[in-house]
């Protein structure tokens, strides 16, 4: 028996029902498209922290990174043995992948570190579906890579400074043409067993443990990953950190996602009692599993105006450093503007542990050298720089004058120290130039060199607006003492590459370091030429003082050695230290726990997104 065909009315009813269903589905799809991207109340809605860098990254291999922005990313991908506590003041070190603080010999020459078992690398096709546990040999391999000439590690000089026994011999053989022997055991860096690492040093180093804190430099890497990706390892970071690289559009967008293999870590930060914002955040987030956000999206936005507008429009959750051009709009008199406060935006003002400086290429035939006339030229140029005007006009009051490279907030900084490096005197500058033969010999109004050749200073810079404002000040300062200055413009990574190769006459850079002044003195250490020592300064007495302070425990004797080293940098002026910066960061009202420890880059895991607050502001 066959079914009879439906009558016309029933067909129409079915068609009408189908049409209504389609319309309902379209309406739901439209509502979903119009809804906020991170709506509240949806259990599966990812929490996304959106952020921006003002300078493009270069890559994410700890052995090759040379810039702050790439290191910021890498610090969230790789784990060091130790880390700085997020909120503690003064700063304190604690174990990260280590099981405890290091066992240290009485002579500060042997450090033994035990790892926590059960920590795993983020998944990667190289591991072929197997979980890959972190072991002591991974740190041994990762540190050896900095000594392998193949990788041209920017951190080699810093790590070589620690004098780990036997590593320089491996490097010397590789430089002579032999393959770098990763399998050879060296006395200074050994895996005693699966979870124990021992470091042995050629000389005492009371602060060696601080070397083991930055995951972007000494983070563990798996040998099989490096060998699989080879020269493309900068594009394939695989670490044990809280995030992993999900997407990378070079110089445009970097996306990190929560590492599903990250170990169980929970928020347990101790806030200083005099910081109410930190106290409130610590109480609210205590016990939460880290990381708290599912994804971090970092956009590269080089110009100030689009960075500022992106934050105001809610496209970015955090604005790291209010752009100088918008200081008086955002924080008039260094207080958050009322219109921003009414929106619930949070402001965090803090001193950076850094120095902004201009270096002189000490091997350059015009500004380099150690003869009296070359020293006089550098000193004159430095004294002609009007730091107060730079702070007032370009930096909008968000800095203090620098008297030496050592930044406030670190051991070795002396707030009472005053020097010619922080002095502005065009009269003294011109007198120095006259005395040493830098006078106008051809009548064109510009000073010439003592041998009669034209004196032309070439200063490297970048094409962004802030750099343009800085070089405007340089032009004004040099015109006032009749020194011709020209500017060589290139992207920051290009200038960095040229600087490492010693090809720049002058360049303006920033330098940050850990909570000890030694990191700033390394700017002048001879063996660090082409690394931290961009100026390529080399002076035996400075190197002697640097090595002396490195061996000494903290105290008056060490401070005296550091002060003498600073005075030599002032006397020879390989660098003109301009300012130490003060930043004000802004965070949207839905960002929970935003704070800064200037010595710690991997803060993203300590931040949460309040999706209910986000939805309220999205309406």
N, C-alpha and C positions, 0 to 999 in steps of 0.2 A: 504494500500500500504506500503510495507516494503522498507527500504533503502538498496541499494546494498552494499556489502562489499567494503571497500576502495581498490583502486588498489595498487600494490606493491610500486610504486614510492611515492605515498602520505604517505604510512606508514613509508617509510625511511625518508621522510622529517620531519614527526612528531617526529620520534625517534631522528633525528639529532637535532631538535629544543629543545627537552627535555634534551638531553645531554649537549647542550650549556648552557641551563638555570642552569643545575646542576653544571657545571663547573664555571659559573659566581657566583653562590651562594657560592661554595667552596672557590673561590678566595676572595670574600668579607669576608667570615669568617676568612680566613687566614690573610688578612690585618688587621681585627679587633683584632685578637690575637696578631699580631706583633706590633700593635700601642701602644703608651705609655698608661699606666693604667689611667692617668689623662690628657687626651689630651685637648688641648686648643680649644676654639670655640664651644664646645658642651654644650648647655645650661643645660643638665641634668647630666653632668659629676660631680661627687661629689668632693668637695675640702677636701683633707685628709692631716692632719698634723701628720707626723710620728716622733716618739720620742723614747727615751729609758731611762730606769732606770738601775742603776748598782746593786740594791739590790731588792729582791723580795718583793712584797706586802703581807699583811696578811689578808685583808678584808676591808669592806667599811661602817661599822656601826660607826657613830660618838661617840657613848658611849663606844666603845671597842677598837678603833684604838690607837695604841701606837707608830707607826713608821711614819717617814717623808713621805715615798713613798705612803703608803696607804692614808695618809692625803692629799697628792697632788691630788690624784684621787678624794677623797671625797669632797675636796674644790670646784671641778667643778661640783659636783652633788647636793650639799646642799647649801642653802643660810643662812647666818647669818643675823642678823638685820642690821649690818653695815659692811662696807668694807673700805679698804684703797684705796685711789685714785691711779690709775695705774702709772702715770707719775709724780705726784707732788713731788717736793723736796723743803723743807723738807716734810716728809710724812704727809698726812692729811686724816682724817676720813670723810666719807660721808655715807648717808643712803643707804641701800641695799633694804631689804624688808620693812624697816621702812619708814614712811612718812616724817619724819624730825629727826633732832638730838634730843636726849632725853631731857625731862624737868627734871632739877636737883634741889633738895632742897638746901638751903643755907648751911646746915651742911653736904652735900655730903653723905646722908644716904638714900635718896629716889630718885629713877630714874623712870620716867614714859615714856613709848615708845608707839607710835601709829603706827599701821601697814598700809601699802597701801592695800586697798581692791582690789579684782580682780586678785590676784596672785594664780596660781594653781600648784598642784603637777603634776609631769610627770605621764602619764597614767600607770596603773598597773591593772592586773586582780582583785586585791583586791577591786578596786573601782567599778567593775561590769559595766563598760561603762559610769559611771557618772564622770563629772569633779569635782575634789575635791579641794575646795578653801582653801588656807592657812589662818588660824585664830590664834588669840593670844594663845588659848589653846594648839596649836601644839608646840609652844616654851616652854610653861610651862611644858608640858609632856616631851619634849626632854631634858630639863635641869634636871628635876627630875630623869630621867633615870641614870644620872651620880652618883646619891646618892643611887640608888638601888644596894645592894650588889650582886645581881644576875649577873650584867654585869661586875663587877670587873673593873670599869672604870679607865683607867690610868690618866684621867683628873680630877678625884674626888678631889684630894688634891688642885689643882689649883682653882677649882670652890668653894670648901669649904672655901678656903682662903678669898673669897669675903664676907663671913659671912652673907649670905642670911638667914633671920630669919626663923626658924622652920624646915628647911630641915634636919638638923642633928638629930632632934627628930624622924623624919620619918625613917631615916637610923638606928638609935639605936634600934627602935622597930623591924625593919626587921632583924637586926643582932641577936636580941633576939629570933627570930623564927617566928614572925608574917609576913604575906604577906605585901610587900611594898604597902602602900595605896596611889595610884596615884590620887584617887578622893578626898582625904582630902585637903582642902584649907589651905595653910600655909601663914603666914603674909609676908614672904620675897619674895614670887613668886606667883603672882596672875594675872589671866585674869579678868580685871575689866569689860570688855564687849567683844564683838566679835573681836574687833580690837585693844584693849588696854591692855598692860602688865605693871604691876608695880612691881618694885624691892624695897625691904626695907632691909637695912643692919644693922647689930648690931653695926657697928663702921663706922666712916667716911672713904670713899674710893674715893678720887678725880679722880682716873683713872679707875673706874669701867666700864665705857663704852667700854674701850679697851678689856674687857672680852667678849664682844658681837660681835666680828669682825670675828672670824675664823669659817667658815661654816663647816670645818672638825671636829670641836669640839662642837660648839653650833648651828649647823644648824638644821632647823626645820625638824622633822619627824612626820609622821602620825601614831597615836596610832594603828589604825586598821591594818596597814602594819606590825608593829612590832608584834602585837598579832597573825597575820596570819602566819608569817614566824618563829616566836619564835627563837630557838637557831640557825636557819639558816639565821638570819637577816644580818649577815656579807656578805652574798652572794646576797642579794636582796635589794640594796640601792634604795630608792625612795625619791627623793627630788624635790625642786622647781628650781634647778639651770639650767644653760645653756645647760648641757649635761645630758644624761642618759646612764647607762651601757647597752651596746648591746651584748658584748661577753666577757667572761673571761676564759682563760686557765691558771690556777693557776701557778704562777712563770714563766710564759712564755709570755703571750700576754693579754693585756687589751684593749678593743675597746669601745670607747665612741662615741655616735652619738648625733647629735643636738636634743635637746628636742623640739618637735613640739609644746608643750604647754607653751614654755617659753614666758614670757611677752615681750612687746615691750620695748626694751632698745637699745639705739643708742650710737655710739662712740662719746664721747665729752670730751676728755682728754686734760688737760692743761699741756704742756711740759715746762720745765725750759728753759729759753732763751739761756743758755750756753751749751745746749745739741742739736747740729744740727740734729743728727739722730732722736731724739725724736720729735723735732719740725717738721721735714719733715713727719714723720709717722702720727703725729696728724693732720697735714693739709691734707694729702692724704686720711685718713680714716674717717675724721669728717662726722658725720651724718649717717654712715653705721649701719645697724641693726646688733645686736649682738645675737649669735655668728656668725662669718663670715665663719668659716669652717664647713663642714658637719659632719666630723668624725675626731677623734683623735685615733691613734693607738700607743700604748705604749708597746714596747718590753722589756723584761728583759734580759739584756746583762751584765753579771757580770765582765767579763774580759775586760781589756782596749783595747787590740789589735782589737778584733772583733767590739767593739763600734766605734773605730776610722775608721776602714776599711769600716764599714757600712755607715758612714757619707761620706767618700771620694767617695764611689761608688754611692752616691745619694740615698741610700736606706732609710736614715733618713734625715729629713728636718732640724732638730736642734740637735746640740751636746751640751748638758749641761755640762759644764766644760771640757775643753781640758784635756784628760788624762795626768797625770804627765809624763808618759813615752814618750809622743809625744810633750811635751812642746816646746822643742828646734826645732822641725820640723815645728810645726804649728805657733808658735809665738816667733821666735828668738828675743832676746832683748825686749820681750813683745810687739812686733809689728807683725801684720799678715804677714806671709811669702808671698813673691811676687808671687809664683805659685798659691797660694790660692786666692790672691787678683785678679789675672788675670781671675780667674774663676767667679768672682763676689761674692765670699763668704764674708759674713759679720762677723765681730768680735765685741764682746761686753765684755769689761773688767770691773769688779766691785768688790768691797770689800763685802764679805759676812758678815752678822750680825750673826756670830757664833763663837764658840770656839771648838777646838779639844783638848780633855783632856783624861787623864787616871785617873781612880778612884781607891781608896783603899777601900776594904770592911771593914767598921769601926767595924763590928761585927765579923770579921775574927780573929781567935786566933793568927795568925802570924803577920799580918800587921795592924790590927785594934786596937782600944782602945785609951785611953787618958792619959796613964801613960807616964812619960818622955821618957823611952826607946823606946816606940812604936811611939811616936811623932818624936823622933830623927831618927828612921828607915825610916819613910815616907819622912821626910825632906831630908835625905841623898840620898835616891833613886831619889827624884825629882831633887836635885842639880847635880846628876850625869848624867842627861839627857842633851845631847848636842843639844840644840834647833837649833843653827845655822847650824849644820851638817844635821839635819833632814830637815830643810828648803832647804838647798842647794842640798843635794843628793836625798832625797826621794820626796820632794815636788817641786823640780826644781825651787826654788825661788818664788813660788806662795803662799806666806804667810808671816806674820810678827810675831815676838815672842809675846807671851801672858804674861802679868804681873799679871793678875787676870782673873776670868771667864767672867767678863763683856766685851762685844764685842764693837768694834768701831761703831760709827753711832747710838748709843742708848743713852738715857738720863742716866747719871750716869757714863759714860765712861770718864776717865781722861787720856789723852795722856801723861801726865807728871808723872803718878803713876809708881813707880818702886818697885819691891819686890823680895824676895827670890824665889818666884814661877817662875820668869823669869831668875834666875841666874844659870850659869853653872860653877861649881867648884868641880872637883873631889877631890882636896886636902881638902876642907871643908867637903865634904861628907865622906871621909875616917876618918877624925878627929872625926866627930860626931859618927860614928860607933864604933871607938876605945873607945871613952869616955864612951859610954853606953854599953860596953861589947859585941858588935857584932864582935868577933875576931875568928881566926882559932884555935880551941881547939884540933882538932884531927890530925892536920898536913897534911890535904889533899889539902891545898891550897885555900879552900873556907871558908868564914866566917860562924860561927855558932851563934845560939841565946845565949843570956846571961845565960840561964839555961843549956847550953851545947848541946841542940838538934840541928839537922841540920837546917840551914836557907835556905829554898827553896821558891822562889817567883813563883807563878803560874799565868800566864797572859793569859787571854782568847783572842782568835783571830779568824779570818775567813780564808778560803782557797783561797782567791783571791790573785793576784800578788802584789797589792799595800799593802795589809796587811802583806804579806811576807817580803816586803821591810822594813816596819815599825818595825817588830819584829827582823829583822836583826840588826837594830840600837839599839833596846832594849838589845839584846844579847851583842853587842859590849860595850854598856854603862855599863852594869852590870858586865861583865867580867873585866872591867877596875878597878872596886872597889872590885872585888872578891866576888860578890854576885851571887849565883847560881839562874838562872831563867829558868823556863820551860814553854812551851806554850801548851795551851789547845785549839784545833782547832774545830770549829763547824760552821755551817751556822749562819748567822746573826740573823734570827728569833729565833733560838735555844738559842743563847747567850742572846738575849733580855729576853726570858722567864726565863732563869736561873738568870739573873741579877735582874729582878723584885722580884724573890723569895729570893734574898740575898745569892745566892750560889756561887758567883764568888769572888775570892780574888782580882783580878785586871782585868780591861777591858778598852780598848780604845774606846771612843765614841765621837760623835759630838753633840753639843747642839746649837739650834737656838731658838730665842725668838722674841717677838715684839719689838717695838721701845722704850722700857723702860727697864732699867737695872734690875728691879725687877724680870723679868723672868729668868735672869741668877743667881741672888742671891737665887732663889728658889731651886737651886741645893743643897744648904746646910740647907734648912729649915727642922727642925725635923719632923713636922707633914706630910711632903711630902716623908718620907721614903718609898722606894719601888715604888715611882712614879717618879717625876723629880729628887728626891734625891736618885740617884743610889748608892751613897757611904753609905747611911744610917747614915749620920753624924747627931749627936744630941748634941747640946750645948745650954744651957739656955740663955746665953748672946747673942749668935748669933740670936736665935729666937726672943729675945726681940728687938734687933735692926731691924730685918726684919719686925716685926709687927709695929714698930715705923715709919719706912720710908714709910710703906704702908699707914699709916693714914695721913701723912704730904703732903701738896701741894708741887709741885716742887719749889725748892729754896735752899739756903745755908744750912739750918738746915737738910733738907732731904739728901742732898749730903754728909754731915758730917756723918750721920748715916750709909749711904751706904758704905762710905770709911772705917769706923770702922768694919763693917761686912766683907768687903773684907780682912781687915788685920787679922781678926780672921781665915778666911779660909786659909790665907797664914801661920799663926802661927801653926795651927793644921794639915794642909796639907791633908785633905780628898781627894783632887783632885790635880793632877799635870796638870795645864793648859799648853798646848804645844804652840799652834799657833792660830791665826785668819787667815782664808783662804782668798785668792784672786782668783777669778774665771775668766776665759775667756770662754765665750760661742761662738759657731760658728753657723751661720744660712746660709742655701742655698740662692742663689740669688732670688729665687721665693718666699721666705718668706717675707711678708710685715708686718711691725709694730712690729718686735720682739724687746722686751726690757725687763728689769727685775726690779721689785720692790721686794727687798728681804723679805719684810714683807707680800707679797701677793702671794698665791699659785695659785689662779684661773686666771692665765694670758692667758690661751688658747683662751678665748673668744675675746681677743683683737688682735688676730693675723689672718692674711689673707694669702691665697695662690694665687699668680698671675699665672693663668693657661697658659697665653700666654708666660710668661717667662719660665715656666716649660717645655712647649712643645719645646721651642727654645733650651733648654739644653738637651732635650731628643733625639734630632735628631742626 
